[in-house]
Every structure is written in C-alpha cells, then in structure tokens.
Amino acid sequence: MKNKKIRTLSFDLWLTLIYESDLTAHSDIRRNIRSEKIKIKLSKHNIDLSAEKITSVFNDISRTINSGHEKGLDKKFNEWVLQGLNSLDIDREKVTSKLVKEIADVIDEAFLEHPPQLLSGVLEMLTSLRKKYNIILISNTGLTSPEAYIRWFKRIELFDKFDGLFFSNDLSIAKPSEKIFHLAFESINALPQEVLHIGDNLNTDVCGSKNVGAKTVWITNGVNTKFSCKPDFVAESVLEVKDIIRDHNI
C-alpha cells in the first residue's frame, strides 16, 4: 500500500494558495469593511451598535473558529453568524433567521469587495498538474461562506482547476480531523496512499493528512520550526510542488 502511485493532489487554501496583501491570513481592511456593513444593516432593523463593538465581537468569533480548527471542529457558516449576533447587545427576538441571512450576506460582500490575493503562478501550476492528477481543495474556512469562495474562485478563474472543493464551514468538520480527509478522498475514489496533500499548517495539514495515510508537502512560507509530524517533503512556496513531483518521480 505504501508504494501506491499518487493520483490525487490535495491542496490547502489559506497561506498555501492565497494570501493577504501583507502575506498574512487576515485583513484588517476587510474586517473594518465587514463591521461597517454589519452596522448599516443592523441600523435598518433599528439596532444601533458601534463598528468597534461589532469588530470586537466578530474578531472573537474568528479566534474561536481558528481555535476549533486546530481540534478538527467547525460549524456551518450561518451558525457562526448567529453566534456573533447573539454575542452582541441585541434583543433575542430581533435575531431572526432573516436577520442572520442578511448579516451573512453582507459579511460575504465584504470578502468579495476586498478579497485576498491568489499567489502569482498558481493558475498555471494547477493547469499543468491537472493533466496528470486529480486536484482537490480541503480548506479550513472562517467567516466567509463556501458560496462566496466559489463566486470568487469563478471570478479569478480558479474554480475549474479543482475536481472537488471541501470547506470546513460547509461540512462542520475541519482539518486535522480524519473525517474530512476521508470524505474528500472517498469522493473522488482515491485511497489515502494515492494522495499528496499540500499545506502550510503542521498540525491541520501535515499531521491530519499523514494520520490517514497520505503523503505530505509542508509549505513553510519561510518559517523554520520543529516538526510535530514530519512531512514527506518541504517547500518554501507551493510553486515548488511541480519540482518536488518531478525530482521524486511522484
């Protein structure tokens, strides 16, 4: 089983394929846009809150999401929106499903208005790799809906590069849970031993995928640290994956 030929390449998203303009995983500009949009939408329901209060609450939600991801936990996107609204000083009877949907929509609007950046060269790399491999995406996602990601992917011509998209806030499970890897691999009829997973997080990407039997590439982004799980290959940038495949006859 260990010598199975790699048939599928599985990619992480954040800090692997996409980055903020300052090469981080979150944008203060987008968060400010999000808070202003939420404030305006709430005001139309006669709910007056400061943008600072909204920012504080939804930043706390983002931290809770990220903490849960490290343990393989997540919820549906709208459930996180509801949790955020319930953490604000709003009368509970005003927190309707309609309001949750409206706030979810403006959160997505903020993402699409100020999206992250796709690493230059990724489209060309994936186009080339798809000639030989199935390509899937397994992403731990926060306060952006899967639908917004798909809309953005289509806008930047990334959507059709994948044979499957798996978002944690759609499936209510996150990397490093073995469940999300098994679900993704089984969806394209791939054994874990036939998959090379590529990502930047040693816990969620490397340990998670190795635990189910996949091979791994750790994207360091120039950071040196001790291995919690030893990856099969190490690269500073995802663009080096083609070289790894060529040099190791994968």
N, C-alpha and C positions, 0 to 999 in steps of 0.2 A: 504493500500500500504506500510506503514511503516514497517509492520511485514513480508514482503516478505522474504522467505528463501534465503540466499546467495548461488548463484550458480556459480559465477564467481569471481576469484581473479585477480585484475589488478595491475601490478607492474610497478613502475618507474624503470629506469636503473641506471643512474649515482648517486653515493652516496647512493644507496639502494642495488643494486646487485653487482655493480662493483666500484672499487676504483683504484686510482693510488697507487704506492708503498708507498707513504708518506701519504696516506689516503685523498688526495685532489682530485679535479675534473679535473686537467690538469697537463700535464707533460712537464717540460722544456726540458727534453731529447728528447721527441718526437717532440717538436716544433723545436728544433735545427736540428734534422734529416730531418724534413719536409722542412725547409729552404734550407738546403744543396742540397736536391734532386730537389727542385724547381730551385735553382741556376744552377745546372748542366743541367737540362732540358732546361732552357731558353738560356743557352750558346750555345746549339746546334741549336738554332734559331738566333744566333748572337745577343743575348740580354744579355748584361753584367751588372749584378746588384750584390751588396754585399749581403751576407747572412743576415747581420744586417738590411739592408733595407727591405728585404723580411720578416724577422721576425717581424719587427715593423708593417708593413702593415697588415700581416695576423693575428697578435695579435689584432690589431684594429678591424679587421673583426670579430674575435671571441667575442670581447667585444660587438660589435654591435648585433651579433646574440643573446648573452645572455641577453642583454637589451630588445630585441624584444620578447624573450621568456616570460619574465615577463608580457608582454601585450598580449600574445597569438599569436604572429606574427612569421612567418618564411618564407623562400623561399626554392626553390629546391637547392640541394647541388651544382649543376653546376652553378646556378645563383650567389651563394656566391663566387665561384671560379672566375667567370667573374668579379664580383665586386672587388675582390682582385687584379686581373690583371690590371683592369682599374685604380686602385689606385697607381700602380707602374709607373715609368717613362718609359713607353713603347709606341712606336708609335702605334696609334689605328689600323692602317691597319695590324699590326702584330698580333693583338689579334683576331685570327680566332677561329672558333668552334673547329678545330683540336687542336689548342694550349690549349684551355680550357680543352678539353678531356685529353690531355697529362698531364697537371698540376693536374687535378682532380685525375688521376691515381697515380701520384707519392705522392700526399697527402694521398691517401688510403694506398699506400705502406708503408709510414712512420707509419701509425697506426698499420698495420699488423706486421711490423718489431719490434715495441715497444708498444705492446698493454697494456691496463690496466689489473687489476687483478680481477678475479671473487672471491667474498668473499667465503672463505672455508666453505663448508656445504650447499651452495645454491643449487647445483645439487641434493643432497639427499633430501633437503626440497621440491623442486619443484616436484621431482619424487613422493614423498609421497602425496603431495597435489593434484596432477593430478588424483589420484584415486577417488577423490570426487568432484573436481571442474574443471571448465574450467579455463585455465590460459592464460592471455594475457599480453602483454607489451605495455605501452604507454610511449614513450621516446622523450624528447626534445633533439634533436641532433644537433651538431655543424658542424665543418669542417671535417666530416667523412661521407662517403656516406652510405645509407642503405645497399647497396650491400656489402660493406666492413664489416659492422657489421654482416651481415648474414654469410659471409665467416668465420669470427672469431668465431661466435656462433657455427658453424658446427665444427670448429677445436676443440673447448673446450667442445663439446657435450651438448651445451645449446640450440641449435636451436629447437630440437624436444620436448622441455619442454613446448613450447607455442602453443596455438591454434590460435593465431593471433599476428602479430607484427605491431606496428603503430609508424612510425618515423615522427617527425615534418618536417624534411627537405625532406621528400618524399611527404607529404600531403600539405605542405605550410601553415600549421596552427600548433599552439603549445598550450600546456597546459599553462595557465588555460582556454583557450577558450572552451566554452561548445561544440563547433562543433566537436573537436577531440574526446571528451569523448562520445558524441552521436554516432559518426561514428564508434568508436571502439565497443561500447556496442551493437549497432544495427547489426554489422557484425556477431555477434555470437548469435543474437536473445535474448539478455539479457536486461531486464529492469534495469534502474539505481539502483532501490531499491534492485535488486538482486546481486549487485556488491559491493565488498570490495576493495577499491583502497589503495595501499600501496606505500608511497613515502616520501622523506626527505624534500621537499620544501613546506612550509606552504602556500605559495601563489599558485604555479602552481599545486601542488598535492592535498593538503587538501582543500583549498578554491575552486579550479577548480572542483574537483570531487563532493564536497558537494553541489555546486551550481546546479548540475544536479540531485541530489538526492541520490548519492551513499554514502555508509558508508566508513569511512577512518581510516587508521592507519598512524600516523606520526612517521617516523624514525628519532630520534633526533641526532644520532651519538654522543651522549654525550653532546649536546649543550642545554642549558636552555634558553628559550626566551618566551616572551609573545605570546599568541595565537592571530593571526589575524583572524583565523577561528578555532574554537575549534574542534579538531579531536575527533572521537568516541573512539579511542584507541591510546595509546602512547607506543612506544617501542624504546629502545636504538639501537637495531640491528634488521634487517629483519628476522633473525633466530628466533626471539621471536614470529613471526606470528603464528606458529603452536601452541604455548602455549595460545595465545590470542583466537584462534579458539576453542581450547579445553576448556578453562576455561569459556568462554562465550557461549558455545554451539552454535557456528555460523555454 
